[in-house]
Amino acid sequence: PSEPHAACAAAAAIAAAPVLSEAARVAAEAEASAAAAAAEATTEELLEREVRAVEAQIAVHRDTEAAVNAEHAQKAAAWQDERKSLLVSLHLAELEVNAAKEDQKASQLLRDSRPCNARPRLTPGVAPEGRRLPVISLVA
């Protein structure tokens, strides 16, 4: 019989024979306590196995967590690099826009400050002083 069953059998034997001698009763009790100790050792072994299994699961969880954290850190670093690159590109584009605006202002100032702009513009069929020119018709 297995160890837990042996302890039960010994206890049953003690209970069934109340007329045993003192030596037999002590021997039966010793046998029962030995069987209980063996059963307890088995329970301790089961608990130790359970604890080892739980610790193994915790280790797997920690390894998985470390891998996920490492992947997250790698993605965050890549995103920061991309963000810096985009910010640099944006800054360069802003500088180009500002330079283009300054060029446009300079061109406008040059256009407005030319002496030829002070003269009135010529309109076809109108003399520069405001006199009307004769229109020659080529159709007869």
Steps between C-alpha positions, in 0.01 A plus 500: 500500500604862448630702792181699574297179495745332737447777755126459474529122535721536808256744659212265419690210658556701815135597520379145425704331773446686825625205697854504360784492737686816578799393287277416205319830536830696507625304197178570310520869590864511387402335172216747455726799570763363259234464228375854572857631481545324167173649375608842628833468321311418184283807550812710552647358182178583313507852639865540405424381147208747483721783623767413241235496226367840608855640517563367148183674376611822670840472330333449161276801567802714596685392186199585286463834676869578445469414130191719462669787684810468281286503185311802630825685577629420151180627335503813717861573402417449131199730533715767670753479215221534244349789696837681505538444127152637435564804721823572311315471169227729627752756619678497164168544321414795725839656425439455126156661529642795695779542245246493217290765677806720545588456131145594406515814718837596350368450148196714578719776644724492192199509270348795686825697516587486127498841325317356202205425728463871564393554138144427409441176322439514130157404381447410133332783315568761772793745486723530804378848579141395491436591134320253286695357207336443161416138443598379156272239365649243272159384383379691192 
